Structures are given as C-alpha cells and as structure tokens.
Amino acid sequence: MTVADPRPFRVACVQVNAGNDMDHNIWRALDAVRRARAGGAELVLLPENVVMMELGRENVLAQARFEEDHPALAAFRDVARETGAWVQAGTLAILTGDGRAANRAYLIAPDGSIAAWYDKIHMFDVDLSADESYRESDTMHPGERAVVADLPWARLGLSVCYDVRFPYLYRALAQGGAEVLCVPAAFTVPTGQAHWHVLLRARAIETGCYVLAPAQCGQHPRDRRTYGHSLIVDPWGTVLADAGEADFDILHATLDPAQVAEARRRVPSLANDRLFTGP
C-alpha cells in the first residue's frame, strides 16, 4: 500500500511519571499533547499506562473501564480534534468482560476517530528477583493480532513494552508494510538498565524501521519504579533522541520515510528470508 503523502514528518514522544490519580494523569497527558503539537509534532505518542500506574490485580481492575466509558479515551479523542494531531494514546486498561482487562493501544486521527487499536500480545510474567515479580496475565487478557495502521506519511506498526523481546512480531509488522514501529512502555529499572537500548536499536536494525518508544519514568505507587529513557531510533539503529531519567520530557524528531527505503536497500534482510527446517 502507498501512503498519501510520503514526506518527512515531525513526531514527539512523551515521557511521564504517572501515578494512580487518573484525573491528574489525564490532565498531564493532555497538556503534553498540546505542548508537543505546539512544538510542531504531527504525531504525538504517549507511554504505556499513561493515565494509571497501579500494581496488583484488584487495584488495576478497579480503575479499568469499558471502551465506551473510558474518560481518557474520550479526552484523547477530543484533544486530537482540538490540536489536529495524530495521537498514539499510549495504552489504557480496557475491560474485556472475562474478569480481566486488555492493555490496549489506540491510534487516534486528527478528526477524533479511532484509526486503529492493538491489544498487547505478550504478557509480562516474570520473576526479576526474590522481591520483584509480575504476573500481567492474571489481570490482562492477551491480544491475538498484529496491527499496522496507515498514517498520511508512513505506515505504523503497533506494539507495547514487553512485546519488544519478541522479534518475530516486529518482522511481521515490517513485512506487513510498517515503516515506523511504536513501543509505548513502562519498563522496569533492572531490565531497562540491561536491555532497553539494545532491544529497541535491534528492532530498528532488523526491520529497517524507525522506532518510537515513549516511556514511563520514576517512582510509582506501591514502590514500582520505571526506567524512562524514552527513545527515538532511526532505521540504521542510531538513537536520535533519549529522554534520560526525567519525570517529564517531550522528545521531538523528524522522520523521513526515504531513510527507511535507504536502510532496506543497503541491508535487504526483510527480502532475504529463507524457509528452513527447525531443530
């Protein structure tokens, strides 16, 4: 598929430190979208769990909503109409009716319509240490479909946080037409320090895509800490912008779809797949 206007375009990745006061988090996210748009961004991306950082099944589900009732989704649709920006609204906890919620990413068009949505596929079920473990699947219903959405200037592949450890998803997105990949995240500090930069750069290099990774940062309720370092990475794997450990920041960059084509021309690995017999 060809996009309508394959020219360079401005993006912004927002880094925040969300708590468990949804109204305050919504207000801060809307302010960030307006600031990013005022800075020239045509596409604004927010982090995972942008309006609610909680821990524990009961605490998370108490603040989850059905899609039609979620105040944050309505607010983000309104701010897209107000500013004329495309908004990738991080993720929201959306009730699914099976006693869990989906960790759902939305892409909202400038007219306020929902252009695409994606439910996080890979669940963060890990034991990082004797004192730090997570069982996302107890609370979240995993998604089952990969999603590529059309922007005016390029095609956007949707993913969320822990997905970044599963490279086959990103290869499928790129081979499905994605030229830009988004990874809204709330990465833990230990795994972030060890793996965040190298994983995001690897996904860019493997696919010849831009990677946009807006992230949570800092101390959250119930002693949860996130790594920050929102990143914008180009198709050659070069980090164009890094927010570091700021509680709030807005990264801006210009993405040029021609650079995607150039990276893939130089290393055509997406076209060089071969079938093989497994071990």
N, C-alpha and C positions, 0 to 999 in steps of 0.2 A: 504494500500500500504506500502511496506517496502522500506526504503531508501537504497542507495548503500553502505554507509559507516557510520553506526550509532555510531560514536566515539565522544568524546569531541572535540569541535572546538572553535576557537577564533573569537570573534566579536568585533566590535568597533562602538560606537555611537558618532556622531559628533555634537557638539553644535556650532552654529554660530550666528552672528548678521548681517543678510543680509539687504542691502538697495535696492534702485531701479536702481542701475547701474548693468545691467545684466552681462556685460563682466567681471567686477570686481568680482561679486558674483561667476561666473563660475570659474574664476581663483582660488579663495579662496577654493571653494569646491573641485576642482581637487587636489590642494595642500593637503587638508585634507585627501582625499582618499589615496594619495601617502604616507603621514605620517602614516596613520592608517595601511596600508599594511606593511610598514617598521617596524612597531611595532608588527607585527605578525598576524594581523587580516585577516581572510579568508572571512569574510562577513563584509562589511562596510555599515552603514546606515546613511543617511543624513536627515535633518529636512524637514518639510512641507515648501513649497515656498522657497526652498533653493537658487534659483537664482533670486528671485524677490519678495520683500516685498513691496507691494503697498496697497493703500486704495482707494476705490471708483471705481465704475463700469468702467468708461472711462479710468482711469489710469491703471487698471488691464488688460482690454482687449487690450489696446494699446501695451502691452508687451507680450500678449499671442501669440502662434504660432500654426499652424497645426503640427501634429506629424512629418511629413516628413521634415518640415522646421525648427524644433526647434534646435538652436545651442547647447543648454545644453544637450539635449538627445544625439546628435552626440558626444559631448565631453565626456559624461559619458560612452558611449559605447567604445570610444577609450581608456579611462583610465582603464576600466575593462580589455581590451585586453593587455594594457601595463603592468599592475600590476599583472594580473592573479587572481584578487579578484572578488568575487561576490559583486555587488553594488546595494543596495536598494537606489535609487536616490531621496529620499525624495518625493516631489511632484512638478509637473510642470503644468502651465496653458496651456492646450491644446484646441485649438479652435474646436468646435463641428459642426459648420455650422448653428446653430439655433440662433445666436446672443449672445451666451454665450460660456463659456469655461468649460471644465472638470478639476477638481482638481485631477490630475492623478498621481498615484504612479507606479513606474516602478521597476521591479527586473531584473537586467542585469547580464548575465552569464559571466564567465571569457573569453569566446570567443567573447564577444561583442554583442551577440544576446539578444533579449528581451525575457526573460524566462516567464514573467508574467506581467500583468498590472491590476490596480484596480482604478476605479473612486470613489471618496469619496461619500458615500451614504447620510449621514446625514448633512444637511446644517445648518450653524451657523447663525440662525435668532433670535437674542436676543436683549433685551434692558437691559444692565447691570446697567445703571443709567440714569439720565436726560441728561448727557453729553456723554455717551458712548453706542452706539448701532451698530449692524452689521446686514446686510441683504445679506448673502452669496448667497442666491438663486436668487437675482437679477442679479448676474454675473456668477454664476456657475451652470452648468447642473448636477443634482444629478445622481450618478450611481445607478444601479439596481441589481448588482450581487455581491455576496461574492466570494472571491478568496483565495484558498490555493495553494501554489506553492511548488514544490519539490526542496530542496537543497540536496547536496550529503549526509548530515549528519542528516537531520531532515526535517520536513515539516513546511512551513512558512505561517501564516495567515496574510493577508494584511488588514490594516485599516488606517485611518487618523484622527488625532486630535479629533474633536467633536464626532466622532464615539464612543469614549471611554465611553460616557454616555449612551450607548445603549447595555446593557449586553447580550441581545439575539443574537446580531451579533457575539460576541466572543464565546458564547456557540455553535453556529452553526459552527464557524470555527474549534473549538476544536473537536466537534463531526464529522466534516468532515475530521479530520486527522491532524490538526495543533498541533504542539508541541511547537512552538515559535510564538509569536504574535508581529508584529511591529506596532508602533503608531507614525509615524513622525508627529510633531506638531508645531504650533505657538500659544501656549496657552496665553490668556490674563493674566495680573498680578492679578486682583481681583479674577478671578476664579481659577487661578493657586494656589494662596496662600490658598484658601479654600479647593480645591478639587483634585488637580493634583496627589499628592502622594497616597491619599486614593483610588482614582478611579483606578489607574494603579495597585496598590497592590491587590485591589479587583478582577480585571480582571485576574490576575495571580492565585489567590487563587481559584476562581470559576472554572477555567478551568484546573488547574494543568499545566499551560504553563509558559515558560519564556516569559517575556515582555520586549521588546526593544523599548525605546521611545526617539529618538533623537529630540532635540527641538531648536527653536529659542530663543534668549535671548537679552534683552536690548531695547534701543530706536531705532525706525524705522521712516521712512518718515511719515509726516502728524500726528506726535505726537502719533503714535501707539507704545505700549510697550508690550513686551512679557516676560514670566515668567522664561524661562530657566529651570534649574533642569532636564536636560536630565537624564533618569534613565535606569538602567538595574535591573530587578527584577527576582528572581528565582521562581520556581513553588510552593514554600511554602509561597511566599509573602515577602521574605526577600529582601531588597534593597542591591544589590551587588555593585552598583556604582551610584553616584549622582554628576553631574557637577556643582551644585550650580548656581551662577549668573554670571559666566564667559562669556565674549563676544565670546570666542573661547576655546573649550576644546575637547579632544578626550578621551572617556571612553573605556577601554578595559576590557573584561571578558572572561572566558572560560565557555561555556555551555556544559553540559553533558546530552544527551538525556536519560540516565538511571535515572536521577533525576526526569524527567517528569513521567516516569513509576512508580517510587517510591512514588511520591506525590499522584498520582492517585490510587495507591494501598492502601495508608493509608486513603484517603478520596475519595471513588469512586463515587462522586456525578454525574459525567457525565453518569454513568451507572445506576443511581438510579432515573431517571426521571419517572414520572407517569402522565398519562393523567388525566385531571380533568375538571370539568365544571366551566366556568368562572362566575364571579358575575353578 
